[in-house]
Amino acid sequence: MTFSPLLQEANAQLEGFLSRFPLGATGYRGSELGPNELRDLRRCLNQVGLRMEELRRVPVGAREPELPRYVRNLEQLSRALKAAQQRLTAQRAHMDAQRDRVARAKAWVNSYRAIL
């Protein structure tokens, strides 16, 4: 098997994954990347990774047609993952703030009960 069909398959899988998360005017929203989507991405990348040794043995000339497309897909994936990371970081900060709020309320209730 030549490199191009393997890379074509990898590109098709990455493009299929990325097509579920359209790029808007301000970039990827990141809100659509949840646990199920990240699991799908991991499967996709694992499949590509399992074939990487086979891909390395193919002459460079056979790789040429699909490499620019593969690079573009990886760049798009990088942007989508950065957007998801930003969303998850913001969500974590919000959850931490809510957890602190609940802890303060619990401390207040315990102090109030101690007074009674």
Secondary structure, 3 states (H helix, E strand, C coil): CCHHHHHHHHHHHHHHHHHCCCCECCECCCCCCCHHHHHHHHHHHHHHHHHHHHHHCCCHHHHCCCHHHHHHHHHHHHHHHHHHHHHHHHHHHHHHHHHHHHHHHHHHHHHHHHHC
